[in-house]
Amino acid sequence: MSKSLLLISRQAPWAGPSAREALDIALAGGAFDLPLGLLFLDDGVFQLLPQQQPAALQQKDLTANLQALPLFGVESLYVSNRSLSERGLHGQELALPVECLDDADLSQLIDRYDQVITL
């Protein structure tokens, strides 16, 4: 039986390779039917905004990777309500359907997974 994995993505899409690495791990895990969840926390919530323009920062666009998550079976997507609120964002303006969680729910979410990786 496969162990479940929760990836916590905390970096903005333009802050370095961590955001892309989290998505690559999620896509690879999904391709192998690994029970996997992806939590966007802190500046990681910026990955979920539509119409990003990474070329202006000489960065690669992560939109295609994000859109591919459900195709690879990665459908357990979560975001921190506090992280959204602290950045003036709202769940309904995000590019993907995600489950918005408060702090108590985040703790319970982390406890449900066998392994947790934070990037």
C-alpha positions in Angstrom: 0.0 0.0 0.0 1.3 3.4 -0.9 2.0 6.0 1.8 0.2 9.3 1.3 2.2 12.4 0.7 1.3 16.0 1.3 3.4 18.6 -0.5 3.4 22.1 1.0 4.4 24.8 -1.5 5.4 28.0 0.3 7.3 29.9 -2.4 6.0 32.4 -4.9 6.3 31.2 -8.5 9.0 33.7 -9.2 11.0 33.3 -6.0 13.2 30.4 -7.2 12.9 26.8 -8.2 10.9 25.6 -5.2 7.4 26.2 -6.7 8.3 24.4 -9.9 9.9 21.5 -7.9 6.8 21.1 -5.8 4.6 20.9 -9.0 7.1 18.4 -10.6 6.9 16.2 -7.6 3.1 16.4 -7.5 2.9 15.5 -11.2 5.3 12.6 -10.9 3.5 11.3 -7.8 0.2 11.6 -9.6 1.5 9.7 -12.6 2.3 6.8 -10.3 -1.0 6.9 -8.5 0.5 8.1 -5.2 -2.1 9.3 -2.8 -1.1 13.0 -2.8 -2.3 16.4 -1.7 -0.9 19.8 -2.5 -1.1 22.7 0.0 -0.4 26.2 -1.0 0.8 28.2 2.0 2.4 31.6 2.6 3.6 33.1 -0.7 2.8 29.8 -2.4 -0.7 31.1 -2.8 0.6 33.4 -5.6 1.0 30.4 -7.8 -2.7 30.1 -8.0 -3.4 33.5 -9.4 -4.5 33.6 -13.1 -2.9 35.7 -15.8 0.6 35.8 -14.4 3.3 37.3 -16.5 6.5 35.4 -15.5 8.4 36.5 -18.7 8.6 40.0 -17.3 10.8 38.5 -14.5 12.6 36.1 -16.9 10.9 33.2 -15.2 9.0 30.2 -16.7 5.3 30.0 -16.6 3.8 27.4 -14.2 0.3 27.7 -15.5 0.5 24.5 -17.7 1.9 22.5 -14.7 -1.0 23.7 -12.5 -3.6 23.0 -15.1 -2.1 19.4 -15.6 -2.5 18.5 -11.9 -6.1 17.1 -12.3 -5.1 15.2 -15.4 -2.4 13.4 -13.4 -4.9 12.6 -10.6 -3.8 15.3 -8.2 -7.1 16.6 -7.2 -6.6 17.2 -3.4 -5.6 20.9 -3.6 -5.7 23.1 -0.6 -4.9 26.7 0.3 -4.6 28.5 3.6 -7.3 31.1 4.3 -4.8 33.0 6.4 -2.2 33.1 3.7 -4.8 34.4 1.2 -6.1 37.0 3.6 -2.6 38.3 4.6 -2.0 38.9 0.9 -5.3 40.5 0.1 -6.6 37.5 -2.0 -9.8 35.5 -2.0 -10.5 31.9 -2.9 -12.9 32.7 -5.7 -10.2 34.6 -7.7 -7.8 31.6 -8.0 -7.1 29.8 -11.2 -7.8 26.3 -9.8 -10.5 24.9 -7.6 -8.9 24.5 -4.2 -10.3 23.8 -0.7 -9.7 26.8 1.5 -8.7 25.8 5.1 -8.4 27.7 8.3 -5.6 27.0 10.8 -7.3 24.2 12.7 -8.1 22.5 9.4 -4.5 22.8 8.3 -3.3 20.9 11.4 -5.9 18.1 10.8 -4.9 18.0 7.1 -1.2 17.5 7.9 -2.1 14.8 10.4 -4.0 12.8 7.7 -0.9 12.3 5.5 1.9 9.8 6.2 4.6 12.0 4.8 4.9 15.8 4.4 7.4 17.6 2.2 7.7 21.4 2.5 9.2 23.3 -0.4 
